[in-house]
Amino acid sequence: MVAAASVVVAVGTATGMMSAVGDGRGADEARPGVTSSPRLEPLPVVPPPSPSPSATRSPSPTASPEKKASPKASATGAGKKRRAAPVSTRLYRHPESQVLDWVREHPDDPRRAVIESRIADRPAAVWFADYSPDSITSRVRAVVSGGAAQGRVPVLVPYAVPDRDCGGHSQGGAPDPAAYDAWIDRFAAGLGDSEVIVILEPDAIALSECLSAGQRADRFASLARAGRVLKEAGPRARVYFDAGHSGWNAPAEQAALLRQAGAASAASSDGVFSNVSNFHATADEIAYDRAVLDALGGPPGLGAVIDTSRNGNGAPSDGAWCDPAGRKLGRTPTLSTGEAGIDAYLWVKLPGESDGCKGAPGTFTPSYAYDLAR
């Protein structure tokens, strides 16, 4: 079985689950053009948040089996100056999600207080995992506007690249590269000038070995273009590219793939993300991401973000990937990590959404959430 960091099983309005809140009926606006991409201004200083919010009504992908072990990354990163982590700690919790639905519908459940305070009240990413050109702009705009109204930064996950997941459980996405490029144009049209973090296509780079050389070149060209489009349309958007995780490709190997996809260019990229829907310890991911960035080259401002949603106890020693026992919540999402070159700890995968063993794939499973949170 091919290993990936994430698997989507139930996505899109056809299943009754929505990848982002809002039905998005009606035509979307004109697509943005691609010119030069401005660098981001530093995020403004803001006061610390009150208890932070949680994710959207979108099942985030589940984890999948571990890939081959790779050499441990070097944590040195010596001699390379990097941008300091953003000073804002205000991340956005979307007001609709599976976990929030469960909390509202089960006021007397004895697990409710723990799940609400430790998961539902935390900010998490909003996934756009269905190919829906006619609604994507309005749906993105609704999430971005919600964050801006609260002075908080939303985390958006476009997840519609063609041949997604190499035909595995999350197969799908746009029908071809041209359709994907058009979808990204419409996605970008919803960004506006608000602060936003974009986690661009989990697994699209680390899990590209199933593609032919021509297909891989097309994918990487589309990803590089997507980064440029997103940053041109959203001048305060931070765009991060797929670095897999510390148990997958070696840092130099992953960096070589990232370069082909435009991740070393300031016009497309603010750096890399790792550990999406996976379990590797934060310290391992920090070392790995720094090694990837060192090997990647590019401008000194490139940084990394890490999915800490389920990595509190690290990855299982036996390589189990499907709702493995004994896992715990990781570090609380924040844009202030205190680690050089590490821009954020994020909950990209929403804790409690099952990989398919403790509940139906992609659905919120309270027993699993409670085990992670207590």
C-alpha positions as CSV (number, residue, x, y, z in Angstrom):
1,M,0.0,0.0,0.0
2,V,1.3,3.4,-0.9
3,A,1.8,5.6,2.2
4,A,0.5,9.1,2.5
5,A,0.0,11.6,5.2
6,S,-3.6,12.1,4.6
7,V,-6.7,10.4,3.2
8,V,-10.1,11.9,2.4
9,V,-13.0,9.5,2.2
10,A,-16.1,11.7,2.6
11,V,-15.8,15.0,0.8
12,G,-17.9,17.5,-0.9
13,T,-21.5,18.5,-0.8
14,A,-22.5,15.3,-2.6
15,T,-21.9,13.3,0.6
16,G,-23.7,15.8,2.8
17,M,-20.4,16.9,4.3
18,M,-19.1,20.3,3.2
19,S,-15.5,21.1,2.6
20,A,-16.1,24.7,3.7
21,V,-19.3,26.2,5.2
22,G,-21.7,27.9,2.8
23,D,-23.5,26.4,-0.2
24,G,-21.7,28.9,-2.5
25,R,-24.5,28.9,-5.1
26,G,-24.1,31.3,-8.0
27,A,-21.2,32.2,-10.3
28,D,-17.9,33.1,-8.9
29,E,-15.9,36.3,-9.8
30,A,-13.3,36.7,-12.5
31,R,-10.0,35.0,-12.0
32,P,-6.9,36.9,-10.9
33,G,-4.1,37.4,-13.2
34,V,-0.5,36.3,-12.4
35,T,2.1,39.0,-12.3
36,S,5.0,39.4,-9.8
37,S,4.2,38.3,-6.3
38,P,4.9,40.7,-3.5
39,R,6.6,39.6,-0.3
40,L,4.4,39.7,2.9
41,E,4.6,42.4,5.4
42,P,5.1,41.1,9.0
43,L,1.9,40.2,10.8
44,P,0.8,42.9,13.1
45,V,1.2,42.8,16.8
46,V,-2.1,41.9,18.5
47,P,-3.0,41.0,22.0
48,P,-3.3,37.3,23.0
49,P,-6.6,35.7,22.1
50,S,-9.3,34.6,24.4
51,P,-9.9,30.9,24.2
52,S,-9.3,30.1,20.6
53,P,-11.8,28.7,18.2
54,S,-11.9,25.3,16.2
55,A,-12.4,24.1,12.5
56,T,-15.0,24.0,9.7
57,R,-17.6,21.5,8.6
58,S,-15.1,19.7,6.5
59,P,-13.8,16.2,7.2
60,S,-10.1,16.6,7.2
61,P,-8.1,13.8,5.7
62,T,-7.2,10.8,7.8
63,A,-3.7,9.5,8.3
64,S,-2.3,6.7,6.3
65,P,0.5,4.2,6.7
66,E,4.0,5.3,7.4
67,K,6.4,5.5,4.5
68,K,9.9,4.1,4.7
69,A,12.0,5.5,7.5
70,S,14.4,8.3,6.5
71,P,17.6,9.5,8.1
72,K,17.1,11.8,11.1
73,A,17.3,15.4,10.1
74,S,20.0,17.8,11.3
75,A,18.7,20.5,13.7
76,T,21.6,22.8,13.2
77,G,20.6,25.1,10.4
78,A,23.8,27.0,11.1
79,G,24.7,30.1,9.2
80,K,21.3,30.7,7.6
81,K,19.3,33.7,8.7
82,R,15.5,33.1,8.7
83,R,12.5,35.3,9.3
84,A,11.3,35.4,12.9
85,A,8.1,33.6,13.6
86,P,5.0,35.8,13.2
87,V,4.1,37.7,16.3
88,S,0.4,37.2,16.1
89,T,-1.1,34.3,18.0
90,R,-4.6,34.8,16.9
91,L,-5.7,31.9,14.7
92,Y,-9.3,31.5,13.5
93,R,-11.8,28.9,14.6
94,H,-14.6,28.4,12.1
95,P,-18.0,28.4,13.8
96,E,-19.2,25.2,12.1
97,S,-17.5,21.8,12.4
98,Q,-18.3,18.2,13.2
99,V,-16.9,18.5,16.7
100,L,-19.0,21.7,17.4
101,D,-22.1,19.9,16.1
102,W,-21.4,17.0,18.5
103,V,-20.8,19.4,21.5
104,R,-24.1,21.2,20.8
105,E,-26.1,18.0,20.3
106,H,-24.7,16.2,23.5
107,P,-25.0,18.6,26.4
108,D,-25.2,15.8,28.9
109,D,-22.5,13.5,27.6
110,P,-19.8,13.1,30.4
111,R,-17.1,13.5,27.7
112,R,-18.4,16.8,26.5
113,A,-16.5,19.2,28.8
114,V,-13.1,17.7,27.9
115,I,-13.8,17.5,24.1
116,E,-15.2,21.0,24.1
117,S,-12.4,22.7,26.0
118,R,-9.5,20.8,24.5
119,I,-10.6,20.3,20.9
120,A,-13.8,22.3,19.9
121,D,-12.5,25.5,21.4
122,R,-9.2,25.4,19.4
123,P,-8.5,26.8,16.0
124,A,-8.1,24.4,13.1
125,A,-7.8,24.4,9.4
126,V,-10.6,24.6,6.9
127,W,-10.4,22.0,4.1
128,F,-11.6,22.6,0.5
129,A,-11.5,19.0,-0.6
130,D,-14.1,18.9,-3.4
131,Y,-13.7,20.1,-6.9
132,S,-16.4,22.7,-7.1
133,P,-15.5,25.6,-9.5
134,D,-18.8,27.4,-9.3
135,S,-18.8,27.7,-5.5
136,I,-15.2,27.9,-4.4
137,T,-14.7,31.7,-4.5
138,S,-17.7,32.4,-2.3
139,R,-16.8,29.7,0.1
140,V,-13.2,30.8,0.5
141,R,-14.4,34.4,0.8
142,A,-16.8,33.5,3.6
143,V,-14.1,31.8,5.7
144,V,-11.6,34.6,5.1
145,S,-14.2,37.3,5.9
146,G,-15.1,35.4,9.1
147,G,-11.5,35.5,10.3
148,A,-11.0,39.1,9.3
149,A,-14.1,40.1,11.3
150,Q,-12.5,38.7,14.4
151,G,-9.0,39.9,13.7
152,R,-7.9,36.3,13.4
153,V,-5.9,34.3,10.8
154,P,-7.7,31.4,9.1
155,V,-5.8,28.4,7.8
156,L,-7.1,27.1,4.4
157,V,-6.3,23.8,2.8
158,P,-6.9,23.6,-1.0
159,Y,-7.0,19.8,-1.8
160,A,-8.1,19.2,-5.3
161,V,-4.9,18.4,-7.3
162,P,-5.5,15.9,-10.1
163,D,-4.7,12.2,-9.3
164,R,-4.8,13.1,-5.6
165,D,-3.5,10.3,-3.3
166,C,-2.3,8.2,-6.3
167,G,-5.7,6.7,-6.6
168,G,-5.9,5.7,-3.0
169,H,-8.8,6.3,-0.5
170,S,-8.6,10.1,-1.2
171,Q,-8.6,9.7,-5.0
172,G,-10.3,12.6,-6.8
173,G,-9.5,16.2,-7.3
174,A,-9.7,18.2,-10.5
175,P,-10.0,16.2,-13.8
176,D,-6.8,17.6,-15.3
177,P,-4.1,20.3,-14.7
178,A,-5.9,22.9,-16.7
179,A,-9.1,22.4,-14.7
180,Y,-7.0,22.6,-11.5
181,D,-5.3,25.8,-12.6
182,A,-8.8,27.4,-13.2
183,W,-10.0,26.1,-9.8
184,I,-7.0,27.7,-8.1
185,D,-7.7,30.9,-9.8
186,R,-11.2,30.9,-8.4
187,F,-9.9,29.9,-5.0
188,A,-7.5,32.8,-5.0
189,A,-10.2,35.2,-6.0
190,G,-11.8,34.7,-2.5
191,L,-8.7,35.7,-0.5
192,G,-8.8,39.4,-0.6
193,D,-6.2,41.4,1.4
194,S,-6.7,39.7,4.7
195,E,-4.1,37.6,6.5
196,V,-4.4,33.9,5.7
197,I,-2.3,30.8,5.8
198,V,-2.6,28.4,2.9
199,I,-1.5,24.7,3.3
200,L,-1.1,23.9,-0.4
201,E,-2.1,20.4,-1.3
202,P,-1.0,17.9,1.4
203,D,0.8,14.9,-0.1
204,A,1.0,16.4,-3.6
205,I,4.8,16.6,-3.5
206,A,5.9,13.9,-1.1
207,L,3.4,11.4,-2.7
208,S,4.2,11.9,-6.3
209,E,6.2,8.8,-7.1
210,C,3.1,7.1,-8.6
211,L,3.1,9.7,-11.4
212,S,4.9,9.4,-14.7
213,A,7.7,11.9,-15.4
214,G,5.3,14.0,-17.5
215,Q,2.5,13.9,-15.0
216,R,4.9,14.9,-12.2
217,A,6.2,17.8,-14.2
218,D,2.6,18.9,-14.9
219,R,1.7,18.7,-11.2
220,F,4.8,20.6,-10.1
221,A,4.2,23.3,-12.7
222,S,0.6,23.6,-11.4
223,L,1.7,23.9,-7.8
224,A,4.3,26.5,-8.6
225,R,1.7,28.4,-10.5
226,A,-0.8,28.0,-7.7
227,G,1.7,29.6,-5.2
228,R,2.1,32.6,-7.5
229,V,-1.6,33.0,-8.1
230,L,-2.4,32.8,-4.4
231,K,0.3,35.3,-3.3
232,E,-0.6,37.7,-6.1
233,A,-4.4,37.6,-5.3
234,G,-3.8,37.6,-1.5
235,P,-0.9,40.0,-0.8
236,R,-1.0,39.0,2.9
237,A,-1.4,35.2,2.2
238,R,1.4,32.9,3.4
239,V,1.7,29.8,1.2
240,Y,3.4,26.6,2.4
241,F,4.4,23.6,0.3
242,D,4.3,19.9,1.1
243,A,7.4,18.5,2.9
244,G,5.8,15.2,3.9
245,H,7.1,14.3,7.4
246,S,10.2,13.2,9.2
247,G,9.5,9.5,8.7
248,W,9.1,9.8,4.9
249,N,11.6,11.1,2.4
250,A,15.1,12.2,3.4
251,P,15.5,16.0,3.7
252,A,17.7,16.4,0.6
253,E,15.3,14.2,-1.5
254,Q,12.2,16.1,-0.4
255,A,14.0,19.5,-1.0
256,A,14.8,18.4,-4.6
257,L,11.1,17.7,-5.2
258,L,10.1,21.0,-3.5
259,R,12.4,23.0,-5.7
260,Q,10.8,21.5,-8.8
261,A,7.4,22.6,-7.5
262,G,8.5,26.2,-6.9
263,A,8.8,26.1,-3.2
264,A,12.2,27.8,-3.2
265,S,10.8,30.9,-4.9
266,A,9.6,33.9,-3.0
267,A,7.1,34.5,-5.7
268,S,5.3,31.2,-4.9
269,S,6.3,30.2,-1.4
270,D,6.7,31.1,2.2
271,G,8.2,27.7,3.1
272,V,7.0,24.2,3.8
273,F,4.6,22.3,6.0
274,S,5.0,18.8,7.5
275,N,3.2,16.1,9.5
276,V,-0.3,16.7,8.2
277,S,-2.6,14.1,9.6
278,N,0.4,12.3,11.1
279,F,1.9,11.7,14.5
280,H,5.6,12.5,14.5
281,A,6.9,14.4,17.5
282,T,7.3,18.1,17.2
283,A,11.0,18.0,18.0
284,D,11.5,15.5,15.1
285,E,9.6,17.7,12.8
286,I,11.5,20.8,13.7
287,A,14.8,19.1,13.0
288,Y,13.5,17.6,9.8
289,D,11.9,20.9,8.5
290,R,15.1,22.8,9.2
291,A,17.1,20.3,7.3
292,V,14.7,20.4,4.4
293,L,14.9,24.2,4.4
294,D,18.7,24.1,4.5
295,A,18.7,21.8,1.5
296,L,16.0,23.7,-0.3
297,G,17.9,27.0,-0.5
298,G,15.9,30.0,-1.6
299,P,15.4,33.3,0.2
300,P,16.3,33.5,3.9
301,G,12.6,34.2,4.8
302,L,11.3,30.7,4.1
303,G,10.0,28.9,7.2
304,A,8.0,25.9,8.2
305,V,4.7,25.0,9.8
306,I,3.9,21.8,11.6
307,D,0.7,19.9,12.2
308,T,0.6,19.2,15.9
309,S,-3.0,18.0,16.1
310,R,-2.3,14.4,17.1
311,N,1.5,14.2,17.8
312,G,1.5,14.6,21.6
313,N,2.9,11.1,22.1
314,G,4.8,10.9,18.8
315,A,4.4,8.2,16.1
316,P,3.6,4.6,17.1
317,S,6.7,2.4,17.1
318,D,5.0,-0.2,15.0
319,G,4.1,2.2,12.2
320,A,0.3,1.9,12.9
321,W,-1.5,4.7,11.0
322,C,-5.2,4.1,11.4
323,D,-6.5,5.8,14.6
324,P,-3.5,4.2,16.5
325,A,-4.0,3.8,20.3
326,G,-2.1,5.9,22.8
327,R,-1.9,9.1,20.7
328,K,-2.5,12.4,22.3
329,L,-3.2,16.0,21.3
330,G,0.0,17.9,20.4
331,R,0.9,21.5,21.0
332,T,-1.9,24.1,20.9
333,P,-2.1,25.9,17.6
334,T,-0.1,29.2,17.6
335,L,1.8,31.5,15.3
336,S,4.3,32.2,18.0
337,T,6.4,29.0,18.4
338,G,9.6,30.5,19.8
339,E,11.6,28.3,17.4
340,A,13.7,29.9,14.7
341,G,12.4,29.0,11.2
342,I,9.2,27.5,12.6
343,D,6.4,29.8,11.8
344,A,3.5,28.0,13.3
345,Y,2.1,24.9,15.1
346,L,-1.3,24.2,13.4
347,W,-4.1,21.7,13.8
348,V,-4.5,20.9,10.1
349,K,-6.1,17.5,10.8
350,L,-9.0,18.1,13.2
351,P,-8.5,15.8,16.2
352,G,-11.3,13.3,16.6
353,E,-12.0,12.8,12.9
354,S,-11.4,9.1,12.4
355,D,-9.0,7.5,10.0
356,G,-11.5,4.7,9.5
357,C,-10.8,2.3,12.4
358,K,-12.5,3.9,15.4
359,G,-15.3,5.4,13.3
360,A,-16.3,5.9,9.7
361,P,-13.5,7.5,7.7
362,G,-13.5,11.3,8.0
363,T,-16.3,11.5,10.6
364,F,-16.0,12.8,14.1
365,T,-15.8,10.0,16.6
366,P,-16.3,11.1,20.2
367,S,-14.6,8.1,21.8
368,Y,-11.5,8.8,19.7
369,A,-11.6,12.5,20.4
370,Y,-11.9,11.8,24.2
371,D,-8.9,9.4,24.2
372,L,-6.8,12.1,22.4
373,A,-7.9,14.9,24.7
374,R,-8.0,13.4,28.2
